[in-house]
Amino acid sequence: MSSVRVLVGTRKGAFILTSDGKRAKWEVSGPHFAGWEIYHIKGSPADPNRLYVSQTSGWFGQIIQRSDDGGKTWHQPGTQPGEPTTTPEGMPMGESNKFVYDTSPETGKPLTTHQWYDGTQHPWEFKRVWHIEPSLTDPNTVYAGVEDAALFRTTDGGQSWHELAGLRGHGTGPQWMPGAGGMGLHTILLDHQNPNRMYIAISAAGVFRTDDAGKSWKAVNQGLVSQFIPDPKAEIGHCVHRIAMHRSRPEVLFMQKHWDVMRSDNAGESWHEISGNLPTDFGFVVDVHAHEPDTIYVVPIKSDSEHFPPEGKLRVYRSRTGGNEWEALTKGLPQSNCYVDILRDAMAVDALDSCGIYFGTTGGQVYASPDGGESWNAIVHDLPAVLSVEVQTLR
């Protein structure tokens, strides 16, 4: 019988939730790495027991953790069994912690500064790994989106990481500027039909696409309009919160932007708005039903500084027409006095016959719907604030 594993990253550790295909009863494992910020935890499509974790601390820095047994045990790639994982001073060590920007002359574009909030140039500084995206075919190959925005890749299971420098060398890099939450590369989408095509999104630069496996990149932001930047229709500078696609139709993309829900039907070459009848077009998450490419989900959030559901009602909105026409899904969700946020990496779907939808809140709840959004239950609550939610469907 199929089962489901939900991987939850929080402000104070990681949690693993498991259930059978009915998704009625859940077992909770954790906290793993208690006290650390877990920006993202994700499993390999090629080996479901291979999990990667981004473990971050403002004091101790960045660590990559890996499990080869579905989260039962963990190790830092590059650290041999029996070797210490910290220095005598208590700082983390190991090859997997090294994310070094490529400024070598061989790239042709040694890029050392980007735009700061006041318009001046600012040194590029590594802060953390926001997003981990394992290869679709090789469990040892993983992409990492980091802050300050750049894309790294490992081909040895997380032991060493090397920047795909063509992205920052796109030519617009010196114009990229952080948004309120920093300048993170937060979304990585791998094309299931074209191994050379990949999309990434950066706040607040926009969306970029590669068609040659990361050597060169194209900004694909035509159609985006952002009133808060000097040129609202500029090539870059848009605060994209999240993009999503269906594996069967990778040329169609959906986007939740700072304001506006958008759609592209031509691999990002142009975008048009599909916000339609949403109560607000601000939000962070967007995802696609596993079996219905035109069924999409968002959670509208009140903008710009409040960041909680309008009217204190937690509502997931679903469109079955690819946008513009939205219905509120509320059964099982709090409809009064709810003031949580749902962050950009905190929604995912499973691939069971009756598609399950999952999202986590800054209030520590993880909600699940086993019926495509018709009804919801909090499968766990009172966790630390949830940063990310991913789902593995185990056959």
C-alpha positions in Angstrom: 0.0 0.0 0.0 1.3 3.5 -0.8 2.3 5.8 2.0 3.2 9.4 2.5 6.2 11.1 4.1 5.8 14.9 4.9 9.1 16.7 5.5 8.7 19.9 7.6 11.4 22.5 8.2 10.8 25.0 11.1 12.5 27.8 12.9 13.7 25.3 15.5 14.3 21.9 13.9 13.0 19.4 11.3 10.0 17.1 11.7 9.0 14.0 9.6 5.4 13.0 9.5 4.3 9.6 8.0 1.0 8.0 7.2 -0.4 5.3 5.1 -2.4 6.0 1.9 -5.5 6.9 3.9 -3.7 9.8 5.5 -6.0 9.7 8.5 -3.4 8.8 11.2 0.1 10.3 11.4 3.3 9.5 13.2 5.6 12.4 14.1 9.4 12.1 14.3 11.5 15.0 15.6 12.7 17.5 16.3 15.7 16.7 14.2 18.5 19.3 14.6 16.6 20.9 17.4 17.2 24.6 17.8 18.5 25.2 14.3 16.6 26.9 11.5 15.7 24.3 8.8 15.0 26.3 5.7 14.4 23.2 3.6 14.4 19.4 3.7 13.7 17.4 0.5 14.0 13.9 -0.7 15.5 12.6 -3.9 13.1 11.5 -6.6 15.6 8.9 -7.7 16.1 7.4 -4.2 13.3 8.3 -1.7 15.4 7.3 1.3 18.0 9.9 0.4 17.1 13.2 2.2 19.0 16.5 2.2 18.6 19.2 4.9 19.7 22.8 5.0 20.5 23.5 8.6 21.3 27.1 9.4 22.2 29.2 12.4 22.9 32.9 12.6 25.7 32.1 15.0 27.1 28.7 13.7 26.5 29.2 10.0 25.4 26.7 7.4 25.4 22.9 7.5 24.2 20.4 4.9 22.9 17.1 6.5 22.1 13.9 4.6 20.2 10.8 5.4 20.3 7.5 3.4 17.6 5.8 5.4 14.6 8.0 5.2 15.5 10.2 8.1 16.4 7.5 10.7 20.1 8.6 10.8 22.0 11.6 9.5 25.5 12.6 8.7 27.3 15.6 7.2 28.5 14.7 3.7 32.3 14.7 3.6 32.8 13.9 7.2 34.0 10.4 7.7 32.4 8.2 10.5 34.2 8.9 13.7 35.5 12.3 12.7 34.4 15.3 14.7 31.7 17.4 13.2 32.7 20.6 15.0 35.9 22.5 15.7 37.3 22.7 19.3 35.6 26.1 19.4 32.3 24.4 18.6 31.9 25.7 15.0 30.7 23.3 12.3 33.3 21.8 10.0 33.3 19.6 7.0 33.3 19.9 3.2 29.6 20.2 2.9 29.6 23.6 4.6 31.6 25.3 1.9 29.7 27.5 -0.5 32.2 29.7 -2.2 31.2 32.1 -4.9 33.0 31.6 -8.2 35.0 34.8 -9.0 37.6 33.0 -11.1 38.9 34.6 -14.3 37.9 31.4 -16.2 34.2 32.3 -15.8 35.0 35.5 -17.6 32.7 37.4 -15.3 34.1 37.7 -11.8 31.1 39.3 -10.1 31.6 40.6 -6.5 28.9 43.2 -5.9 25.1 43.6 -6.3 22.8 46.6 -5.7 22.0 47.5 -2.1 18.8 49.1 -0.9 20.2 52.6 -1.2 21.3 52.0 -4.8 25.0 51.6 -4.0 26.9 48.4 -4.8 27.3 45.9 -2.0 29.6 42.8 -1.6 28.1 39.4 -2.4 28.0 37.5 0.9 26.9 33.9 1.5 24.3 33.7 4.3 22.3 30.4 4.0 20.9 27.8 1.7 17.2 28.6 1.1 16.2 25.7 -1.2 17.5 22.2 -2.0 16.4 20.6 -5.3 17.7 17.0 -5.9 18.2 15.8 -9.5 15.3 13.8 -11.0 17.6 10.9 -11.9 20.7 10.9 -9.7 20.5 11.0 -5.9 24.1 12.4 -5.7 23.3 15.4 -7.8 21.6 18.3 -6.0 21.0 22.0 -6.7 21.1 24.6 -3.9 19.6 28.1 -4.1 21.4 30.4 -1.6 21.3 33.9 -0.2 22.9 36.1 -1.5 21.3 34.8 -4.7 23.3 32.1 -6.5 22.9 28.6 -7.7 25.2 25.8 -6.5 25.4 22.1 -7.5 26.9 19.0 -6.0 27.5 15.8 -7.9 29.0 13.8 -5.0 26.1 13.6 -2.6 26.6 16.9 -0.9 30.3 16.7 -0.1 31.4 19.5 -2.3 29.4 22.4 -3.9 30.3 24.4 -7.0 28.6 27.5 -8.3 26.8 27.6 -11.7 28.3 31.0 -12.2 26.6 31.7 -15.5 23.5 32.8 -13.6 25.1 35.7 -11.7 27.1 36.4 -14.8 23.9 36.9 -16.8 24.8 40.6 -17.0 22.1 42.0 -14.8 23.7 40.6 -11.6 25.0 44.0 -10.4 21.4 45.3 -10.6 19.9 42.6 -8.4 18.7 44.0 -5.1 17.4 42.2 -2.0 13.7 42.4 -1.0 12.5 42.8 2.6 13.4 39.2 3.4 16.8 39.3 1.7 18.1 38.3 -1.7 17.4 34.6 -1.7 17.3 32.2 -4.7 14.2 30.4 -3.3 12.7 28.3 -6.2 14.3 25.7 -8.5 12.1 23.9 -11.0 13.6 21.0 -13.1 11.9 20.3 -16.4 10.7 16.6 -16.4 10.9 16.4 -20.2 14.1 18.4 -21.0 17.1 17.7 -18.7 18.8 20.8 -20.0 16.0 23.2 -18.9 15.7 24.6 -15.5 13.9 27.7 -13.9 14.9 29.6 -10.8 13.4 32.6 -9.0 15.0 35.2 -6.9 13.6 37.9 -4.6 13.8 40.6 -5.7 15.3 40.0 -9.2 12.7 37.7 -10.9 12.7 34.5 -12.9 15.5 33.1 -15.0 15.6 30.1 -17.4 18.5 28.0 -18.6 18.3 25.7 -21.7 21.8 24.4 -21.5 22.0 22.9 -18.0 23.0 26.0 -16.3 25.8 27.4 -18.5 23.8 30.4 -19.6 20.6 32.0 -18.4 17.8 34.2 -19.7 15.6 36.6 -17.7 12.0 35.6 -18.4 9.9 38.4 -16.8 8.1 40.0 -19.7 4.5 40.8 -18.6 5.3 41.3 -14.9 4.4 44.7 -13.6 5.8 45.9 -10.2 4.6 49.4 -9.3 7.2 49.8 -6.5 10.3 49.8 -8.8 11.5 52.7 -10.9 10.5 51.0 -14.2 7.4 48.8 -13.3 8.0 46.7 -16.5 11.8 46.3 -16.1 13.6 43.2 -17.3 14.6 42.4 -13.7 13.7 43.7 -10.2 10.4 41.9 -9.6 9.7 40.3 -6.3 8.7 36.8 -7.3 7.6 34.8 -4.3 7.1 31.3 -5.8 6.7 29.6 -9.2 5.2 26.1 -9.9 4.6 23.8 -12.8 3.0 20.4 -13.6 5.4 17.7 -14.6 3.3 16.8 -17.7 3.2 20.3 -19.0 6.5 22.0 -18.2 6.0 24.9 -20.6 3.1 26.2 -18.4 4.2 28.1 -15.3 2.2 29.6 -12.4 3.6 32.4 -10.2 2.7 34.0 -6.9 4.3 37.5 -7.1 4.5 40.1 -4.3 1.3 41.3 -5.8 -0.5 39.4 -8.6 -0.9 35.7 -9.4 0.5 35.1 -12.9 0.6 32.5 -15.6 2.9 31.7 -18.6 2.0 29.4 -21.4 5.4 29.6 -23.2 8.1 28.7 -20.7 8.2 32.1 -19.2 8.6 34.1 -22.4 5.6 36.1 -21.4 3.2 36.3 -18.4 -0.4 37.4 -17.9 -2.3 38.0 -14.7 -4.8 35.4 -13.4 -5.7 36.9 -10.0 -9.4 37.1 -11.0 -11.7 37.0 -8.0 -9.2 36.4 -5.2 -9.8 38.5 -2.1 -6.2 39.8 -2.4 -3.5 39.0 -5.0 -0.7 39.0 -2.4 0.6 35.7 -1.0 3.6 33.4 -1.0 2.6 29.9 -2.0 1.3 28.4 -5.3 1.1 24.8 -6.3 -0.4 22.5 -8.9 -2.7 19.4 -8.4 -0.7 16.2 -9.1 -3.2 14.9 -11.8 -5.0 18.0 -13.0 -2.5 20.5 -14.7 -5.1 23.3 -14.6 -6.0 22.9 -11.0 -3.9 25.3 -8.9 -3.8 26.4 -5.2 -2.9 29.7 -3.5 -3.4 31.1 0.0 -4.1 34.8 -0.1 -2.4 36.9 2.6 -3.1 40.5 3.6 -0.4 42.8 2.3 1.9 44.5 2.8 3.2 44.4 6.4 0.5 42.5 8.2 1.0 39.1 6.5 -2.0 37.2 7.8 -5.2 35.9 6.2 -7.8 38.6 5.3 -10.5 38.9 7.9 -8.7 36.4 10.1 -10.1 33.6 8.0 -7.6 30.9 6.8 -8.8 30.0 3.2 -7.1 28.1 0.5 -8.2 29.2 -3.0 -8.5 26.7 -5.8 -8.8 27.3 -9.5 -9.8 24.5 -11.8 -9.5 26.5 -14.9 -5.8 27.5 -14.7 -6.6 30.8 -13.0 -9.0 33.8 -12.9 -11.9 31.8 -11.5 -11.2 30.9 -7.8 -13.2 29.1 -5.1 -12.5 29.3 -1.3 -11.8 26.0 0.4 -12.6 26.4 4.1 -13.9 23.1 5.6 -11.7 22.3 8.6 -9.7 25.5 8.5 -10.2 28.3 11.2 -12.6 30.9 10.0 -12.1 33.4 12.8 -9.2 35.0 14.7 -6.5 33.3 12.6 -3.4 35.5 12.1 -0.8 33.1 10.8 1.3 33.3 7.6 2.1 30.6 5.1 5.6 31.1 3.7 6.8 30.5 0.2 8.2 26.9 0.6 5.4 25.8 2.9 2.9 24.1 0.4 3.3 20.7 -1.4 1.1 18.0 -3.0 1.3 14.2 -3.0 0.8 12.0 -6.0 -1.8 9.5 -4.7 -4.9 8.9 -6.8 -6.9 11.3 -4.6 -4.3 14.1 -4.6 -3.3 15.3 -1.1 -2.6 19.0 -0.5 -0.4 20.1 2.5 0.7 23.5 3.9 2.3 24.7 7.1 1.8 28.0 9.0 4.0 30.3 11.1 1.7 29.2 14.0 3.1 25.7 13.9 0.2 23.9 12.2 0.6 21.6 9.2 -2.8 21.1 7.5 -3.5 18.3 5.1 -6.4 17.6 2.7 -6.6 14.1 1.3 -9.3 15.0 -1.2 -7.8 17.8 -3.3 -8.8 20.6 -0.9 -12.4 19.7 -0.1 -11.7 19.2 3.6 -8.7 19.9 5.9 -7.2 18.6 9.1 -4.3 19.9 11.2 -2.2 16.7 11.2 0.2 18.4 13.7 0.1 21.6 15.6 2.2 23.7 18.0 5.4 23.1 16.1 7.8 26.0 15.8 7.0 28.4 12.9 7.0 26.3 9.7 9.4 27.4 7.0 9.0 24.6 4.4 6.8 21.6 3.6 7.7 18.8 1.1 5.9 15.5 0.4 7.2 12.2 -0.7 4.7 9.6 -2.1 6.1 6.2 -1.3 4.9 3.2 -3.4 
